[in-house]
Amino acid sequence: MGRVFVAGSINMDVVATADRHPRVGETVAGREVLYFPGGKGANQAVAASRLGAKTTLIGRLGKDAFGAELRAFLGAQGVDLGSVREADTHSGTAIITVAASDNTIVVIPGSNALVSADDVASVPLTKGDVAVSQFEIPLPTIAAFFQRARSAGATTLLNPAPAQRMSAELLALVDILVLNETELGFLAGTELSDDDEAAKIIDVARNLQARADQTICVTLGKRGVLALAGREEFAVPGRVVKAVDTTGAGDCFVGALASQLADGQPLRAALAFANAAASISVQRMGAGPSMPTAAEVAAVL
């Protein structure tokens, strides 16, 4: 079994719950404020670790109370923190409003903005490992991480969220691209919505492919997942559940997928497993703490 290495962000999520989201310039009464460990990198690492993968997180934490709390939480989830360094700034923070099962998020990078190529230079990647990253750390760092991974024979998995432009060189380093339809449309320069037909979404994905053997997985929430694996197309049906908080669902999917690929599972089975894991996570509050265990996923498959 390979290992999962996640280079990414670590945040404290400060969550306010309310009956509805405020309009611009408006104040609404909230219900409660909650503090959850989060950040896309940390979430994905926790998901992979809880699902049984040996998982290493590469990132930065600030020298503040949030940093100490985040380190303690991640260690308790079995995540290897040997590559998480301290930075002379505040830890990453996300301000989240949850209303009617939907969320709005403002992310303040803090120490995440300081994750550099030096941080990934000594990561012991080998063949069979999965290298995972997202867009909450500097893109040059991701490129350096993926170059090392590909040189070592590891699989590279990128979740390009929050969406931003990336170079053709970075895209070409990606073996598996996991994104939702909005992010796909942004990167491809084509507007997409969650009710577009599968054929249209696959066509857009095909136009984005940087290599003939590249895999693009498009997550569609309750509609499931569409995958373009090289030239093969297939769909994984969604699961209808009562969502409580969708924060971190995409990260759960990515971490779960990475755990299965590191275990040598074929792509179709790995996607079905990841889809089930994400459907469990949305039924709980919070990002990092909502990630399921392998036994919980097995119970719904």
Disulfide bonds with the S-S distance in Angstrom:
none
